[in-house]
Amino acid sequence: MLFLTLFEIVGYLISIVVTLVIVQFVMSLLISFNVVNLHNNVVAAIWHAVNALLEPVLRPIRKIMPATGALDLSPMVLIIGLTIVQIVLKNMAYAALY
């Protein structure tokens, strides 16, 4: 029962990180297409906060991955890795119940 609770907590934290990655992606598109700009204090604050939260997680992934030019695939690798962790923990939690 304890493992199932831990799985739910970790799953919730993973969903928060995935949401932050999606927010960062959408904001980067909006900034690059000049829909919003960093001269707006609210946009700049959100952009810097999201980058400050995700950069410690994405930096080690970027070091391991080969250079792909202007295309940064580290957020996708992070989402895939977190999804794999979530699947493994779910299966371990269900195996502990039976």
BALOBA-1460 file (C-alpha; in Angstrom, 3 decimals):
// residues 98
<rec num="1" residu="m" x="0.000" y="0.000" z="0.000"/>
<rec num="2" residu="l" x="2.891" y="2.341" z="0.773"/>
<rec num="3" residu="f" x="4.437" y="1.708" z="-2.633"/>
<rec num="4" residu="l" x="1.161" y="2.602" z="-4.346"/>
<rec num="5" residu="t" x="1.097" y="5.909" z="-2.458"/>
<rec num="6" residu="l" x="4.689" y="6.640" z="-3.451"/>
<rec num="7" residu="f" x="3.828" y="5.822" z="-7.066"/>
<rec num="8" residu="e" x="0.962" y="8.314" z="-7.015"/>
<rec num="9" residu="i" x="3.171" y="11.033" z="-5.509"/>
<rec num="10" residu="v" x="5.942" y="10.447" z="-8.048"/>
<rec num="11" residu="g" x="3.354" y="10.333" z="-10.836"/>
<rec num="12" residu="y" x="2.001" y="13.696" z="-9.744"/>
<rec num="13" residu="l" x="5.506" y="15.201" z="-9.694"/>
<rec num="14" residu="i" x="6.224" y="13.760" z="-13.138"/>
<rec num="15" residu="s" x="3.048" y="15.336" z="-14.515"/>
<rec num="16" residu="i" x="4.163" y="18.710" z="-13.128"/>
<rec num="17" residu="v" x="7.554" y="18.420" z="-14.852"/>
<rec num="18" residu="v" x="5.937" y="17.369" z="-18.147"/>
<rec num="19" residu="t" x="3.583" y="20.352" z="-17.906"/>
<rec num="20" residu="l" x="6.555" y="22.665" z="-17.343"/>
<rec num="21" residu="v" x="8.282" y="21.229" z="-20.428"/>
<rec num="22" residu="i" x="5.163" y="21.869" z="-22.514"/>
<rec num="23" residu="v" x="4.868" y="25.420" z="-21.141"/>
<rec num="24" residu="q" x="8.521" y="26.052" z="-21.999"/>
<rec num="25" residu="f" x="8.006" y="24.718" z="-25.529"/>
<rec num="26" residu="v" x="4.892" y="26.823" z="-26.177"/>
<rec num="27" residu="m" x="6.517" y="29.930" z="-24.720"/>
<rec num="28" residu="s" x="9.631" y="29.443" z="-26.851"/>
<rec num="29" residu="l" x="7.447" y="29.256" z="-29.951"/>
<rec num="30" residu="l" x="5.494" y="32.364" z="-28.940"/>
<rec num="31" residu="i" x="8.716" y="34.251" z="-28.247"/>
<rec num="32" residu="s" x="10.442" y="33.144" z="-31.457"/>
<rec num="33" residu="f" x="7.428" y="34.110" z="-33.603"/>
<rec num="34" residu="n" x="7.236" y="37.436" z="-31.744"/>
<rec num="35" residu="v" x="3.707" y="36.851" z="-30.463"/>
<rec num="36" residu="v" x="4.955" y="37.761" z="-26.993"/>
<rec num="37" residu="n" x="8.300" y="39.253" z="-26.083"/>
<rec num="38" residu="l" x="10.554" y="39.276" z="-23.087"/>
<rec num="39" residu="h" x="10.142" y="43.036" z="-22.634"/>
<rec num="40" residu="n" x="6.845" y="42.241" z="-20.907"/>
<rec num="41" residu="n" x="7.702" y="41.717" z="-17.231"/>
<rec num="42" residu="v" x="5.148" y="38.934" z="-16.697"/>
<rec num="43" residu="v" x="6.335" y="36.970" z="-19.726"/>
<rec num="44" residu="a" x="9.972" y="37.435" z="-18.724"/>
<rec num="45" residu="a" x="9.285" y="36.315" z="-15.154"/>
<rec num="46" residu="i" x="7.441" y="33.178" z="-16.272"/>
<rec num="47" residu="w" x="10.117" y="32.386" z="-18.880"/>
<rec num="48" residu="h" x="12.974" y="32.737" z="-16.402"/>
<rec num="49" residu="a" x="11.129" y="30.741" z="-13.722"/>
<rec num="50" residu="v" x="10.361" y="27.843" z="-16.076"/>
<rec num="51" residu="n" x="13.940" y="27.808" z="-17.376"/>
<rec num="52" residu="a" x="15.354" y="27.954" z="-13.844"/>
<rec num="53" residu="l" x="13.247" y="24.931" z="-12.858"/>
<rec num="54" residu="l" x="13.987" y="22.841" z="-15.952"/>
<rec num="55" residu="e" x="17.623" y="23.701" z="-16.673"/>
<rec num="56" residu="p" x="19.107" y="21.529" z="-13.865"/>
<rec num="57" residu="v" x="17.168" y="18.561" z="-15.235"/>
<rec num="58" residu="l" x="17.820" y="19.207" z="-18.928"/>
<rec num="59" residu="r" x="21.543" y="20.095" z="-18.669"/>
<rec num="60" residu="p" x="22.769" y="16.508" z="-17.985"/>
<rec num="61" residu="i" x="20.609" y="15.214" z="-20.839"/>
<rec num="62" residu="r" x="22.099" y="17.809" z="-23.211"/>
<rec num="63" residu="k" x="25.616" y="16.734" z="-22.214"/>
<rec num="64" residu="i" x="24.904" y="13.101" z="-23.075"/>
<rec num="65" residu="m" x="23.010" y="13.669" z="-26.333"/>
<rec num="66" residu="p" x="24.817" y="14.252" z="-29.630"/>
<rec num="67" residu="a" x="24.632" y="17.721" z="-31.163"/>
<rec num="68" residu="t" x="21.595" y="18.108" z="-33.417"/>
<rec num="69" residu="g" x="22.150" y="21.700" z="-34.462"/>
<rec num="70" residu="a" x="19.423" y="24.160" z="-33.610"/>
<rec num="71" residu="l" x="16.974" y="21.397" z="-32.662"/>
<rec num="72" residu="d" x="16.993" y="20.640" z="-28.920"/>
<rec num="73" residu="l" x="15.623" y="17.155" z="-28.300"/>
<rec num="74" residu="s" x="16.436" y="17.043" z="-24.586"/>
<rec num="75" residu="p" x="12.862" y="17.935" z="-23.474"/>
<rec num="76" residu="m" x="11.505" y="15.024" z="-25.505"/>
<rec num="77" residu="v" x="14.118" y="12.683" z="-23.997"/>
<rec num="78" residu="l" x="13.150" y="13.936" z="-20.525"/>
<rec num="79" residu="i" x="9.449" y="13.266" z="-21.132"/>
<rec num="80" residu="i" x="10.163" y="9.786" z="-22.514"/>
<rec num="81" residu="g" x="12.460" y="8.975" z="-19.590"/>
<rec num="82" residu="l" x="9.945" y="10.166" z="-17.015"/>
<rec num="83" residu="t" x="7.192" y="8.169" z="-18.705"/>
<rec num="84" residu="i" x="9.358" y="5.038" z="-18.558"/>
<rec num="85" residu="v" x="10.043" y="5.646" z="-14.858"/>
<rec num="86" residu="q" x="6.323" y="6.094" z="-14.251"/>
<rec num="87" residu="i" x="5.487" y="2.835" z="-16.043"/>
<rec num="88" residu="v" x="8.125" y="0.893" z="-14.092"/>
<rec num="89" residu="l" x="6.929" y="2.302" z="-10.770"/>
<rec num="90" residu="k" x="3.309" y="1.527" z="-11.636"/>
<rec num="91" residu="n" x="4.140" y="-2.069" z="-12.426"/>
<rec num="92" residu="m" x="6.172" y="-2.400" z="-9.228"/>
<rec num="93" residu="a" x="3.311" y="-0.932" z="-7.191"/>
<rec num="94" residu="y" x="0.793" y="-3.336" z="-8.668"/>
<rec num="95" residu="a" x="3.185" y="-6.281" z="-8.217"/>
<rec num="96" residu="a" x="3.583" y="-5.367" z="-4.543"/>
<rec num="97" residu="l" x="-0.182" y="-5.557" z="-4.060"/>
<rec num="98" residu="y" x="-0.420" y="-9.167" z="-5.295"/>
